[in-house]
């Protein structure tokens, strides 16, 4: 059975940068068996209803602005997998999943990470959307429906950030500040505790933490991919943490690997 992973993806520049985070992503790819296909759940595709990319050649989506021109010329030419998309639709008992053939592809939450992990782009990739009208429990149920794909050599790649508050980012003249807000640190440590101790019901109710949750998760889309990772867990498995770092005060780059 393949592991499932959550990547704190951060800036789109990580697609082409050489840094501690991209090194960690590459190491994860080396550690795990080579997937036959990849199912990506990215923070950057929100829809009404759940959709899965089902085209043969998904486009590389440059869903950002204000970055160097070179980044907009990057292409990740992985093939799609209509067959895997069909399996996902059949496995999803908790919600209806529809096929997307034209509107989406691979956004930077997916391709920026995979460009570092699997630079040859020779593994088929499909992407699952986040239904913005569903709650955390609904997303967890869908993850539980789909986790059997791991037994079929499909890598479930969840891409977001545990703490994601861009308006509160701290900068220096050299880039992100090394400082971190106490509320960001407290929230991240609480999340890791919930994962370590299998307190998933508490994780789903993260808003009950009040202000530290409101500041750390301004909107749910970057946090929900972590819920998908939690839903992939089997009883004999545990979570390990990589790149346990908050940059710019309010952006967590922590990644999580789920293995036996």
ABEGO torsion letter per residue (X at the ends): XBBBBBBBAEBAAAAABBBAAAAAAAAAAAABBBBABBBBBBAABBBBEBBBBABABBBBBBBBBGBBAAAAABBBABBBBAAAAAAAAAABAABBBBBBAAABEBBAAAAAAAAAABAAGABBBBBBBBBAABBAAAAAAAAAAAAAAAAAGBBBBBBBBABBBAAABBBBAAEBBABBBAAAAAAAAAAAAAAAAGBAAAAAAAAAAEAAAAAABABAAAAAAAAAAAAABBAABBBBBBGBBBBGGABBABBBBBBX
